[in-house]
Amino acid sequence: MPTGWSPSGLTEDEDVQRMLRGSLLWKIKSRGGPRERLFRLQEDGATVCFEGGFRRARSQQSFSVMHIEAVREGRQSEGLRQHGAAFPERHCFTLVFKGKRKNLDLAAQGEEDARHWVQGLSKLMGRLQAMSQPEKLDHWIHGVLQRADRNKDNKMSFREVKSMLRMINIDMDDVYAYKLFKECDRSGNERLEGREVEEFCRRLLRRPELEELFGRYSGEDRVLSAEELRDFLRDQGEDASLRQARAIIRTYELNEKARQQDLMMLDGFMMYLLSAAGDILNQEHTKVHQDMSQPLCHYFISSSHNTYLTRNQIGGTSSTEAYVRALMAGCRCVELDCWEGSDGEPIVYHGHTLTSKILFRDVIESIRDYAFKQSPYPVILSLENHCGLEQQATMARHMKAILGDMLLTQPLEGQDPHDLPSPEQLKGKVLVKGKKLPETWHEPQGVTSLLDHEEEEEEEEEEEEEKLQERSSRRSLQSLQEIKPLQAKDASQVAPELSAVVVYCQAVPFPGLAHALQHPRPCEMSSFSERKARKLIKEAGPALVRYNARQLSRIYPLGLKMNSSNYNPQEMWNVGCQLVALNFQTPGYEMDLNAGRFLGNGRCGYVLKPPCLRSPPGEGPRRLALHIRVITAQQLPKLNREKGSSIVDPFVRVEIHGVPADCSKQQTHHKLNNGFNPRWEETLSFQLRAPELALVRFVVEDYDSTSCNDFVGQFTLPLASMREGYRHIHLLSRDGASLSPATLFVHVRCKNL
C-alpha cells in the first residue's frame, strides 16, 4: 500500500501522535446534555472518526480536517457559552466547519489534551492547505485505497480494485480493468501490493489531454525547452519572457537534472497546470487590486438579509454564529431585526415568529470580534428597529461601549459631511444605518416623533406589511393571541442617542427618482423590496443608474418567502444597486453569483462598479466574443456513496449572468458512467455587450433522463477575473465548500468584436 502523504509529514509531532492514539472528549449539545465520545485521527492524517448516536443506535461518524474553517480555543462559541459552563474554559474548544455544517463544541478531560487537539488540528489544516494539487490527488487516492482494502492486508485483489473504481466514480469495463490489473501485477499472484498499487494508481491518474498538449509544444524529444514553454505561455495570453519561463521551470520541474538545464518534463508541466498559476481565476485578483479611494456608492458591497438566521424564517434558529459566518465570508453589511426584550435588554430575531431570540448585546460583541478578520473595509449595521425609546438608547449605549473606537459617530475630519467617504478612509470602522433626527431638533424631553408621517413610513410599512402577510400565513404555527400588532408609536420614534450614531447611512423613505436626482443627498439611503426594485428598473432603469452613482440603495428579498429563498442579484447590480442583500443561509445559484461577484479584489466585500455605472452615461462598453472549450473533468464526487453501483453521467453547463442581452447558457452532451475522467472536447460560444458586468458560472450536473438532473459542483467568477488559455477550475459544493480534488479543464479565448 503506498504511504502517499500519510499523515501529513507530521507523524513524529507530539500533538498529532496524541490525536492518532485518540482522546475521550465531551460533545457539548444544546439538547440532551454533554456526551463523552472517543475521537481519533485516522492514519491518513486528514480524517477524524468518533462515535455518533446513543445507546444501541451508535454509529461511526467522521469529518475531514479539510472541511474545518477554524479552531477556536476556550468558550468562543454560542454553544459553549450557553451550555459549556460545567467545563473549565481551558478544556473547551470549537471546530467551525466550511459550508453549512454546524459547529462541533468539545471539552477535553484536561487542559493538556485540549491543547494537543487545538494545536494538532491547526498544524494539519496548515499542511493540507499548503498541499499542491498532485499531493491532494495522491492523498485522496490513498484514502480510497484504505477504504477499498476490505480485509486490511495491504494487498488489493481484483474484486477490491473494482470496488475502488466504483468508489472513485468510474465504471470501467471489466476487460479493460482486468488488463490494467494484470499489467501492474508483476508478481503474478492476482494481488497488487506496494509498488504495483502505486503503478496502478499512476496509470489511472494519467491525463491524456495534458500529454497531448505537452507533445504539441515539446515536439519529438518530449521535453520542453524554456523557449518552447515561453511560446506556450504567450499562447495562454500571458506576457511571457524567457526569464519567466526559466523561473517557472525552477519552481515546478521535479527532475533536478532537467531543472539545471532549464528543461521541463511532462510531470513538471502537469504540476504547473494544476497549480494556482494554471487556475482560471486571475491570481492578481486574490489580493485587493482596485482603487479603494472612491465614494462608497461607487462599489458593490456584499450584503446579508436576516443575518441572524441559520435556517429559514419560520422556525429557524437565530444565532450570533450566523453573523460570524457572514463576516468571515466577506459580508460587509449585516442586518439586525431589533425588538423589545425582557429586563430592558433589546433582542434580535424575526419578529412574531418561532425563530429563537438572541441578545442585541451578544450580536454586537460577535461583530466586534469578527468584523475585520476577513476584510479591513467598513462594516454597515442595517438596523430594523422595533424598540421603544428606552431600549433604543440601550442599543446605542451597547454599541458605544462594545465597539469603542470602531464605531463611527462623527463625520470624518477634513471631509465634506454631505459627501460619502471611501472604503479606504473608513478602514476598520463600523457604520450604523438607521433613522436620523433632523439636525434642528432640540426638544428637551427627547420625544422624537418624525413628521410627515405618511411618506416617512412608506418603505417601512411595505417591508412590515410583507413580513406581517408572511407571519399571518403561519397562524397554524402560533395562536392569534401571540401575534401582537406592531405599535405604531415605536415605528415613528427615534431616540436621540440612537440617532447620534447614524452618520453616513441615514435611512429615509424613497422620495422618487425625479426629486432625488434634482436634490441628491449622498448620506441618505433608501431600501427597496426586490419587487419595487424590479418595477423601478422596468420603468426608469437609466435614471436609477444615475441615482445609484451618487447614493446608496439597499435591496431586500420579499418577506413572503418563508423558506428564506433568494432573488437574482444580477439584475440589481446591472443598475448599480450597491447593497443587494441576500439570505446567506440559503444555498443556490443566487448565492453562487454573490460569491462570484465578490471573489475578486481579495474577497474584501467591496468591488468597484464599472465606469458606466459610476459616471453614466459612459462610453459604450467593448463587445466581446467568448469561446470556452470544455475539455475534461477530474475526480467528480460521487453523489450517492451508499449505492455502490451509482456512477454519474456528467455534463457541463456554462451560464453567463449579466445585462439582459448577455444572459444565456449552453451545455455539453452527457458522458455515460464516468465521473472520474470524462472527456467532452466541446466548444461553447457567447457574445457579450457588457463584459465588465458579466459573471460566468460553470455547473456540472448528473444527467437523468427520467427526472431532474442532480447538481454535482459549480464555480462562478467575474468575466473580468477570468484568464485565457488552458485552465483548471476547482469545483465547489452547493454551499460553497471545496470539492477537492474535483476539477474541470477548459480552454478560454476572448476576442474583441
C-alpha positions in Angstrom: 0.0 0.0 0.0 1.6 3.4 -0.9 2.1 5.6 2.0 1.2 8.6 -0.1 1.1 11.6 2.1 0.1 9.9 5.3 -0.1 11.5 7.7 0.9 14.9 6.5 4.7 14.8 7.2 3.9 15.3 10.9 4.0 11.7 12.1 6.5 12.4 14.8 4.7 15.5 16.0 3.6 15.1 19.7 0.2 16.7 19.1 -0.6 14.5 16.0 0.7 11.4 18.0 -1.9 12.1 20.7 -4.6 12.6 18.1 -3.7 9.3 16.4 -3.9 7.5 19.8 -7.3 9.1 20.4 -8.9 11.0 23.3 -12.2 10.9 25.1 -13.9 14.3 24.5 -17.2 15.6 25.7 -19.5 16.7 22.9 -21.5 19.7 24.1 -25.0 19.9 22.7 -28.0 22.2 23.4 -30.3 19.1 23.7 -29.7 16.1 25.8 -26.6 17.4 27.7 -22.9 16.6 27.1 -21.9 13.1 25.8 -18.5 11.5 26.1 -17.1 10.1 22.8 -13.8 8.7 21.6 -12.3 10.9 18.9 -9.4 9.6 16.9 -7.3 10.8 14.0 -7.1 8.2 11.2 -3.8 7.1 9.6 -4.5 9.3 6.5 -3.8 12.3 8.7 -6.9 14.1 7.4 -10.0 12.2 8.8 -11.2 12.2 12.4 -13.6 9.4 13.5 -15.9 9.4 16.5 -19.0 7.5 17.7 -22.3 9.2 17.0 -25.8 8.4 18.1 -26.5 7.0 21.5 -27.2 3.8 23.4 -27.9 1.0 20.9 -28.1 3.2 17.8 -24.4 4.1 17.9 -22.7 4.6 14.6 -19.2 5.6 13.4 -19.1 9.2 12.3 -16.3 11.2 10.8 -15.2 14.6 9.4 -12.4 15.7 7.2 -9.8 18.1 8.5 -10.0 19.7 5.1 -13.6 20.9 5.9 -12.6 22.8 9.1 -12.7 26.5 8.7 -11.2 27.4 12.1 -10.4 26.0 15.6 -11.4 28.3 18.5 -9.9 27.8 21.9 -11.9 28.3 25.1 -15.6 29.2 25.2 -15.6 31.1 21.9 -18.9 29.9 20.5 -22.5 30.5 21.3 -23.0 26.8 22.1 -20.1 26.6 24.7 -21.1 30.0 26.3 -24.7 28.7 26.8 -24.1 25.0 27.5 -20.5 24.5 28.5 -20.3 26.2 31.9 -19.7 22.9 33.7 -16.3 22.5 31.9 -13.2 24.6 32.7 -12.6 27.2 29.9 -9.2 25.8 29.1 -10.6 22.3 28.4 -13.0 23.7 25.8 -12.6 24.2 22.1 -14.8 24.6 19.0 -14.4 23.3 15.4 -16.0 25.6 12.9 -16.8 23.9 9.5 -16.9 25.3 6.0 -20.3 25.3 4.3 -23.4 24.7 6.3 -22.2 22.0 8.8 -22.9 23.0 12.4 -20.1 23.8 14.8 -18.7 21.0 16.9 -18.3 22.1 20.6 -16.0 19.9 22.5 -14.4 19.7 26.0 -11.4 17.6 26.8 -10.7 15.8 30.1 -7.7 18.0 30.8 -6.1 21.2 29.6 -3.2 19.3 28.0 -5.5 17.1 25.9 -7.4 20.2 24.7 -4.1 21.9 23.7 -2.9 18.8 21.8 -6.1 18.7 19.7 -6.2 22.5 19.1 -2.5 22.7 18.1 -2.6 19.3 16.2 -5.7 20.3 14.1 -4.2 23.7 13.3 -0.9 22.1 12.1 -2.8 19.5 9.9 -5.1 22.3 8.5 -2.0 24.3 7.6 -0.3 21.3 5.9 -3.4 20.3 4.0 -3.9 23.9 2.8 -0.3 24.0 1.5 -0.7 20.8 -0.5 -0.2 21.0 -4.2 -2.9 19.5 -6.5 -0.8 16.4 -7.3 -0.3 15.9 -3.5 -4.1 16.3 -3.0 -4.7 13.6 -5.7 -2.2 11.3 -4.0 -3.7 11.8 -0.6 -7.3 11.3 -2.0 -6.4 8.1 -3.8 -4.6 6.9 -0.7 -7.8 7.4 1.3 -9.8 5.5 -1.3 -7.3 2.6 -1.3 -7.7 2.3 2.5 -11.5 2.1 2.2 -11.3 -0.4 -0.6 -8.8 -2.8 1.2 -11.6 -4.6 3.0 -9.5 -7.2 4.8 -6.8 -4.7 5.6 -4.0 -6.9 4.4 -2.4 -4.1 2.4 -3.0 -6.1 -0.8 -5.6 -5.4 -3.5 -7.5 -8.3 -5.1 -9.2 -7.6 -8.5 -12.5 -7.5 -6.6 -11.2 -4.8 -4.2 -9.9 -2.9 -7.3 -13.3 -3.0 -8.9 -14.8 -1.7 -5.6 -12.2 1.1 -5.5 -13.1 2.1 -9.1 -16.8 2.4 -8.2 -15.8 4.5 -5.1 -14.0 7.0 -7.3 -16.9 7.3 -9.7 -15.6 5.2 -12.6 -17.5 2.4 -14.2 -14.6 0.8 -16.1 -15.2 -2.1 -18.5 -14.2 -5.4 -16.7 -12.0 -6.5 -19.6 -10.1 -3.2 -19.6 -9.9 -3.0 -15.8 -8.5 -6.6 -15.6 -6.0 -5.9 -18.4 -4.7 -2.9 -16.4 -4.7 -5.0 -13.3 -2.6 -7.8 -14.9 -0.2 -5.3 -16.4 0.6 -4.0 -12.9 0.6 -7.4 -11.2 4.3 -8.1 -11.8 4.4 -10.9 -9.2 1.5 -12.7 -11.0 -0.2 -13.6 -7.7 -3.6 -12.0 -8.5 -2.8 -9.3 -5.8 -1.5 -5.8 -6.2 0.9 -4.7 -3.4 3.4 -1.9 -2.7 4.8 -0.6 -5.9 2.2 -2.4 -8.0 -0.6 -0.5 -6.4 1.3 2.8 -7.0 1.8 1.8 -10.7 -2.0 1.1 -11.0 -2.9 4.4 -9.4 -0.4 6.3 -11.6 -1.9 4.8 -14.8 -5.4 5.6 -13.5 -4.5 9.2 -12.9 -3.0 9.7 -16.3 -4.2 12.8 -18.1 -4.0 12.0 -21.9 -5.3 15.5 -22.8 -2.3 17.1 -20.9 0.1 14.6 -22.5 -1.2 15.7 -26.0 -0.9 19.3 -25.1 2.6 18.8 -23.8 3.5 16.9 -27.0 2.2 19.7 -29.2 4.7 22.2 -27.7 7.7 19.8 -26.9 8.0 18.1 -30.2 9.5 14.7 -30.7 12.0 14.8 -27.9 9.1 15.1 -25.3 11.0 17.7 -23.3 10.0 21.4 -23.1 12.8 23.9 -23.5 12.5 27.4 -21.9 11.8 28.8 -25.4 9.0 26.2 -26.1 7.5 27.0 -22.7 7.6 30.7 -23.4 5.7 30.0 -26.7 3.1 28.1 -24.7 2.7 30.9 -22.1 2.3 33.5 -24.9 -0.4 31.4 -26.5 -2.0 31.4 -23.0 -2.4 35.2 -23.4 0.4 35.8 -20.8 3.1 38.4 -21.2 6.0 36.0 -21.0 9.7 36.3 -21.3 12.4 33.7 -21.3 13.3 34.7 -17.8 9.7 34.0 -16.6 9.8 30.6 -18.4 13.0 29.7 -16.6 11.6 30.8 -13.3 8.5 28.5 -13.9 10.8 25.5 -14.7 12.8 26.1 -11.5 9.6 26.2 -9.5 7.6 23.3 -10.9 10.1 20.8 -12.6 10.6 17.8 -10.3 13.6 16.3 -12.1 16.8 18.0 -10.8 18.9 17.3 -13.9 16.2 18.8 -16.2 15.8 21.7 -13.9 19.5 22.6 -14.1 19.3 22.6 -17.9 16.2 24.8 -17.9 14.1 21.9 -19.3 10.6 20.8 -18.3 9.3 17.2 -18.4 5.6 16.1 -18.5 5.3 15.8 -14.7 6.6 19.3 -14.2 4.3 20.6 -16.9 1.3 18.9 -15.2 2.4 20.3 -11.8 2.4 23.8 -13.3 -1.0 23.5 -14.9 -2.5 22.1 -11.7 -1.0 24.9 -9.5 -2.5 28.3 -8.8 -0.6 29.6 -11.9 -2.9 27.4 -14.0 -6.1 28.4 -12.3 -8.9 30.1 -14.2 -9.0 32.9 -11.6 -6.5 35.7 -12.2 -4.3 35.3 -9.1 -3.7 39.1 -9.1 -7.4 39.4 -8.1 -6.9 37.3 -5.0 -5.5 40.5 -3.4 -7.1 43.9 -3.2 -6.2 45.3 -6.6 -8.9 48.0 -7.2 -8.9 51.7 -6.4 -10.4 51.9 -2.9 -10.4 55.7 -2.6 -13.8 56.4 -4.4 -17.1 57.2 -2.6 -18.9 54.2 -1.0 -21.7 54.5 -3.6 -19.2 53.5 -6.4 -18.8 50.0 -5.0 -20.9 46.8 -5.0 -21.0 45.9 -1.3 -21.5 42.3 -0.1 -24.8 42.4 2.0 -26.8 39.9 4.0 -30.5 39.9 4.8 -31.9 38.4 8.1 -28.2 37.7 9.0 -29.2 36.3 12.4 -31.0 33.2 10.9 -29.2 29.9 10.5 -32.0 28.3 8.5 -35.4 29.7 7.5 -37.7 32.4 8.6 -40.4 30.2 10.2 -38.8 28.2 12.9 -35.1 28.6 12.2 -32.5 29.3 14.9 -31.3 32.8 15.5 -27.6 32.7 16.3 -24.6 35.0 16.7 -22.7 32.3 14.8 -24.6 33.3 11.7 -23.0 36.8 12.0 -19.6 35.3 12.4 -20.1 33.1 9.2 -21.4 36.0 7.1 -18.5 38.3 8.2 -15.9 35.6 7.6 -17.4 35.1 4.1 -16.6 38.8 3.4 -20.0 40.2 4.0 -19.8 44.0 4.8 -23.5 44.8 5.5 -25.4 42.8 8.1 -29.0 43.1 9.3 -30.2 43.3 12.9 -34.0 43.0 13.5 -34.2 44.6 16.9 -37.2 44.1 19.2 -38.1 44.9 22.8 -36.7 42.3 25.2 -37.2 41.5 28.9 -35.0 43.1 31.6 -34.6 46.2 29.5 -32.3 44.2 27.0 -33.1 44.5 23.3 -33.2 41.2 21.4 -32.6 40.2 17.7 -34.9 37.8 16.0 -37.5 37.5 13.2 -40.4 39.3 15.0 -43.7 37.4 15.7 -42.3 34.1 14.6 -41.0 30.9 16.2 -37.4 31.8 15.4 -35.3 31.8 18.6 -34.1 35.1 20.1 -30.6 36.4 20.8 -29.4 39.4 22.8 -28.5 42.6 20.8 -25.5 42.9 23.1 -24.2 39.4 22.1 -24.6 40.2 18.4 -22.6 43.4 18.8 -19.8 41.5 20.7 -19.6 39.0 17.8 -19.4 41.8 15.3 -16.6 43.4 17.3 -14.6 40.1 17.3 -15.0 39.2 13.6 -15.8 42.4 11.7 -12.3 42.9 10.3 -10.7 39.4 10.3 -11.5 38.8 6.7 -11.5 42.3 5.4 -10.3 45.7 6.7 -13.0 47.7 5.0 -16.1 49.2 6.7 -19.0 47.1 8.1 -22.5 48.6 7.9 -25.1 47.6 10.5 -28.5 47.7 9.0 -30.9 48.2 11.9 -34.5 47.3 11.5 -35.7 48.9 14.7 -38.9 47.9 16.5 -37.9 49.0 20.0 -39.3 51.8 22.2 -37.2 54.8 23.1 -35.6 53.3 26.2 -34.3 50.2 24.6 -33.1 52.2 21.6 -31.0 54.2 24.0 -29.7 50.9 25.4 -28.8 49.8 21.8 -26.8 53.0 21.3 -25.1 52.5 24.7 -24.1 48.9 23.9 -22.7 49.8 20.5 -20.6 52.6 22.0 -19.3 50.5 24.9 -18.6 47.3 23.0 -17.3 48.7 19.7 -15.5 51.7 21.2 -13.4 53.5 18.5 -14.6 51.1 15.8 -18.0 52.8 15.9 -18.2 55.8 13.6 -20.1 58.6 15.5 -18.9 61.7 13.7 -18.3 62.7 10.1 -14.6 62.3 9.1 -12.4 65.3 9.7 -11.5 67.3 6.7 -14.3 65.6 4.7 -17.4 67.4 3.5 -20.0 66.0 5.8 -22.5 65.8 2.9 -20.3 63.6 0.8 -19.7 59.9 1.2 -16.2 58.9 2.2 -14.3 56.0 0.6 -13.8 52.4 1.9 -10.1 53.3 2.3 -11.0 56.3 4.6 -13.3 54.1 6.6 -11.0 51.1 7.2 -11.7 49.4 10.5 -14.9 51.4 11.1 -18.5 50.2 11.8 -21.3 52.4 10.4 -24.9 52.3 11.6 -27.7 52.5 9.1 -30.8 53.9 10.7 -33.2 56.8 11.0 -31.7 60.2 11.9 -33.4 63.1 13.6 -33.4 66.5 11.8 -30.4 68.5 12.9 -32.7 71.3 14.1 -34.3 69.0 16.7 -33.7 70.3 20.2 -36.8 69.1 22.1 -35.7 68.6 25.7 -37.8 65.5 26.6 -36.4 63.5 23.8 -39.9 62.9 22.4 -38.9 62.5 18.9 -41.8 61.7 16.6 -40.7 62.2 13.0 -43.0 64.4 11.0 -44.5 63.9 7.6 -45.9 60.6 8.7 -47.4 59.2 5.5 -44.3 59.5 3.4 -41.9 58.7 6.3 -43.3 55.2 6.8 -43.9 54.2 3.2 -40.9 51.9 2.8 -41.1 50.6 6.4 -44.7 49.8 6.0 -44.1 48.0 2.7 -41.4 45.8 4.4 -43.5 45.4 7.5 -46.6 44.6 5.5 -44.8 41.8 3.7 -43.5 40.4 6.9 -46.9 40.6 8.5 -48.5 38.8 5.5 -45.8 36.2 5.8 -46.5 35.8 9.5 -50.3 35.7 9.1 -49.8 32.8 6.7 -48.2 30.9 9.5 -51.1 31.2 12.0 -51.4 27.5 12.1 -48.0 27.5 13.9 -49.0 30.1 16.5 -52.2 31.2 18.2 -53.5 34.6 17.0 -53.0 36.0 20.5 -49.3 35.6 20.2 -49.1 37.8 17.1 -49.3 41.3 18.5 -49.7 44.2 16.1 -46.7 46.5 15.8 -47.1 49.6 18.0 -47.3 52.5 15.6 -45.7 54.9 18.1 -42.5 52.8 18.1 -42.2 52.8 14.4 -42.2 56.6 14.2 -40.0 57.4 17.2 -36.2 57.6 17.3 -34.1 58.1 20.5 -31.6 60.9 20.2 -28.9 58.5 21.4 -29.5 56.1 18.5 -29.9 59.0 16.0 -26.5 60.3 17.1 -24.6 57.2 15.9 -26.1 57.3 12.4 -23.7 59.4 10.2 -23.4 58.3 6.6 -26.2 55.8 6.2 -29.3 57.8 7.1 -32.4 55.7 6.3 -35.1 57.7 4.5 -38.2 56.9 2.6 -37.6 57.0 -1.2 -38.6 60.5 -2.4 -38.9 59.4 -6.0 -36.3 59.4 -8.8 -37.1 62.9 -10.2 -36.8 64.6 -6.8 -33.7 62.5 -5.8 -31.8 63.4 -9.0 -32.6 67.1 -8.6 -31.7 67.2 -4.9 -29.0 64.5 -4.3 -28.2 63.7 -0.7 -25.4 61.2 -0.7 -25.6 60.4 3.0 -29.3 59.4 2.8 -30.2 55.9 1.6 -33.4 54.1 0.8 -34.4 50.4 0.9 -36.4 48.7 -1.8 -38.0 45.3 -1.9 -37.0 43.1 -4.8 -40.5 43.8 -6.3 -40.2 47.6 -6.0 -36.7 47.5 -7.4 -37.8 45.5 -10.5 -40.6 48.0 -11.1 -38.2 50.9 -11.0 -35.7 49.1 -13.3 -38.5 48.4 -15.8 -39.9 52.0 -15.7 -36.8 54.1 -15.2 -33.6 52.0 -15.5 -31.3 54.7 -16.7 -32.5 57.2 -14.1 -31.9 54.6 -11.4 -28.4 54.1 -12.6 -27.8 57.8 -12.2 -29.3 57.8 -8.7 -27.0 54.9 -7.7 -24.0 56.7 -9.0 -24.5 59.3 -6.2 -26.4 57.5 -3.4 -26.5 54.1 -1.7 -29.5 51.8 -2.2 -30.3 48.6 -0.4 -32.4 45.8 -1.9 -34.0 43.1 0.2 -35.9 39.8 -0.6 -39.7 39.7 -0.4 -40.9 38.9 3.2 -43.4 36.4 1.8 -40.6 33.9 1.1 -41.0 31.7 4.2 -38.2 29.4 3.1 -35.8 32.3 3.0 -35.3 31.9 -0.7 -33.3 34.5 -2.7 -33.8 36.6 -5.8 -31.3 37.0 -8.7 -28.9 39.8 -7.6 -27.5 40.4 -11.1 -30.5 42.4 -12.3 -29.9 44.8 -9.3 -26.2 45.1 -9.9 -26.9 45.9 -13.6 -28.4 49.2 -12.5 -25.7 49.9 -9.9 -27.5 49.0 -6.7 -24.8 48.6 -4.1 -26.3 46.8 -1.1 -28.1 43.8 -2.7 -29.0 41.8 0.4 -29.4 38.1 0.2 -30.1 35.3 2.7 -26.6 34.0 3.2 -28.0 30.9 4.9 -29.8 29.7 1.7 -27.6 27.9 -0.8 -28.5 28.2 -4.5 -27.4 29.9 -7.7 -28.2 33.3 -6.3 -25.6 32.9 -3.5 -23.2 31.4 -6.1 -23.5 34.6 -8.1 -22.9 36.6 -4.9 -19.8 34.6 -4.1 -18.6 35.0 -7.7 -19.2 38.8 -7.7 -17.1 39.3 -4.6 -14.5 36.6 -5.4 -12.1 39.2 -6.8 -10.5 42.2 -5.1 -9.1 40.0 -2.4 -12.7 38.9 -1.3 -12.8 42.1 0.7 -16.5 42.6 0.2 -16.2 45.7 -1.9 -16.0 45.6 -5.7 -15.6 48.8 -7.8 -18.5 49.2 -10.2 -17.6 49.5 -13.9 -17.2 53.1 -15.2 -20.6 53.1 -17.0 -22.3 52.7 -13.6 -20.1 55.3 -11.7 -20.4 58.2 -14.2 -23.3 57.5 -16.5 -23.8 57.7 -19.4 -20.2 56.5 -20.0 -18.7 55.2 -23.3 -20.4 52.2 -24.8 -18.6 49.1 -23.4 -16.4 47.0 -25.7 -18.2 44.0 -27.2 -16.7 40.6 -26.7 -16.8 37.1 -28.2 -16.1 34.4 -25.6 -15.2 30.8 -26.6 -15.0 28.1 -23.9 -13.8 24.7 -24.9 -14.8 22.2 -22.2 -12.1 19.5 -22.4 -12.3 17.2 -19.4 -13.3 16.8 -15.7 -11.3 15.1 -13.0 -12.5 13.2 -9.9 -16.1 14.4 -9.7 -17.6 13.5 -6.4 -19.9 10.5 -6.1 -23.4 11.7 -5.3 -24.6 8.5 -3.7 -21.8 6.9 -1.7 -24.0 4.3 -0.1 -25.2 3.0 -3.5 -22.1 1.2 -4.9 -23.4 1.0 -8.5 -24.4 4.6 -9.0 -21.9 6.4 -11.2 -22.6 9.9 -12.6 -23.4 10.7 -16.2 -21.9 14.2 -16.1 -22.4 17.2 -18.4 -21.1 20.8 -18.1 -23.3 23.9 -18.4 -21.8 27.3 -18.8 -24.0 30.3 -17.8 -23.5 34.0 -18.5 -25.2 36.3 -16.0 -25.0 39.9 -17.0 -27.2 42.6 -18.6 -30.4 41.0 -20.1 -28.9 40.8 -23.6 -25.9 38.9 -22.4 -27.7 36.3 -20.2 -27.5 32.9 -21.8 -26.5 29.3 -21.1 -25.1 26.4 -23.2 -24.2 22.8 -22.3 -22.2 19.8 -23.4 -23.6 16.4 -24.1 -23.5 14.0 -21.1 -20.9 11.2 -20.7 -22.2 7.9 -19.6 -20.9 6.3 -16.3 -17.7 8.4 -15.9 -17.2 10.9 -13.1 -13.5 10.1 -12.9 -12.1 11.5 -16.1 -14.9 12.3 -18.6 -13.8 14.0 -21.9 -16.0 16.3 -23.9 -13.9 18.5 -26.2 -16.9 20.7 -26.9 -16.7 24.5 -27.6 -19.4 26.8 -26.2 -19.5 30.3 -27.7 -21.1 33.5 -26.4 -21.3 37.2 -27.4 -21.3 39.9 -24.7 -22.3 43.5 -24.9 -21.3 44.5 -21.4 -18.5 42.1 -20.4 -17.4 44.1 -17.4 -20.7 43.3 -15.6 -20.8 39.6 -16.6 -20.3 36.6 -14.3 -19.5 33.2 -15.7 -20.9 30.2 -13.9 -19.6 26.7 -14.6 -22.0 24.0 -13.5 -21.6 20.2 -13.5 -24.7 18.1 -13.3 -25.6 14.4 -13.4 -27.8 13.7 -16.4 -31.1 11.9 -15.6 -33.5 11.1 -18.5 -36.4 10.4 -16.1 -36.2 13.1 -13.5 -34.4 16.4 -12.6 -30.6 16.4 -13.1 -28.6 16.3 -9.9 -26.2 19.1 -9.0 -22.6 17.9 -8.8 -20.5 21.1 -8.4 -20.0 24.6 -9.6 -17.7 27.6 -9.8 -18.6 31.2 -10.5 -16.3 34.2 -11.3 -16.4 37.6 -12.9 -15.5 37.5 -16.6 -13.0 40.3 -15.8 -11.2 37.9 -13.4 -11.1 35.0 -15.8 -7.8 34.1 -17.5 -7.4 32.9 -21.1 -5.7 29.8 -22.3 -5.7 26.2 -20.8 -7.1 26.5 -17.2 -8.3 24.3 -14.3 -11.4 25.2 -12.4 -11.7 23.9 -8.8 -15.3 23.0 -8.2 -17.3 23.9 -5.1 -20.3 22.2 -3.4 -23.8 23.6 -3.2 -22.9 25.5 0.0 -19.6 26.9 -1.3 -17.2 24.3 0.3 -14.3 22.9 -1.8 -14.9 19.6 -3.6 -11.2 19.0 -3.8 -9.7 17.3 -5.8 -12.6 17.7 -8.3 -11.7 20.0 -11.3 -12.7 21.0 -14.8 -10.1 21.5 -17.5 -11.1 24.1 -20.2 -9.6 26.4 -22.8 -10.8 30.0 -22.8 -10.5 32.5 -25.6 -11.8 36.1 -25.7 -11.9 38.3 -28.8 -12.9 41.9 -29.1 -15.7 42.5 -31.7 
